[in-house]
Amino acid sequence: MTTLALGFVLGIRHALDSDHIAAVSTILAQRPSWRASGLIGFSWGIGHTLVLLLVGSVVLLFRVTIPEAFAVGAEFVVGAMLVALGCLLGFRLLRERWHVHAHEHGGEQHVHLHSHRVEAHHEHTHWWSDSIRPLCIGMAHGLAGSAALLLIVLASAHTTLEGIVYIVVFGIGSIAGMMLIGYALSIPVTWSMTFGRSVFQTVQGIASLGSIGLGFWIIAEIIKGAMEQ
């Protein structure tokens, strides 16, 4: 297997990392459609690749090294981001299920707790959820994973151009991998909708708790590592 082919395969494998899947799943759980799944995966991959290419170009051109503190800090940000994404999804579920509703009876306004369930077919053009938000999330993951990738690139690339091409191919692999993951994750989400809103919300809840749990685990491992040093 050539170096570029290996880079493409490693890019696909990189997309399968648990933190990547957890982050994207929190968005996919809110957008149960095939179109959104592909766009979310593609946008994540583009953001991830852009950051890798930017950081990689600087490292290859100026032959600088990424400080360990920077890499650890980026991982901490990813952990915090996973917690935030999971919490946002959880709050959204609670808000959709129960919220304060004001209306009038007999000319008098009343305020009470009201159950509001969004219909599964009620969709709009969610450009933020489908493209910009996963793009930003992918950029954060690219920053966190740049140190490990660039160690491989610096060890295998003979020229700056060869290193940049390797990063591009790796990025293409991660884009393809994340799009496949997006489509795969959309199956249980859309499938759960056929069994009613409660099942669909259960799947969303699992995505929320999974993201929060993984985020706290990453943060805990970083803190544990810092205390052992």
Secondary structure, DSSP 4 states (H G I P E B T S, - for coil): --HHHHHHHHHHHHHT-HHHHHHHHHHHTT--SHHHHHHHHHHHHHHHHHHHHHHHHHHHHHT----HHHHHHHHHHHHHHHHHHHHHHHHHHHHHHEEEEEEEETTEEEEEEEE----TT-----HIIIIIHHHHHHHHHHHHHHHHHHHHHHHH-SSHHHHHHHHHHHHHHHHHHHHHHHHHHHHHHHHHHTT-HHHHHHHHHHHHHHHHHHHHHHHHHHHHHHHH-
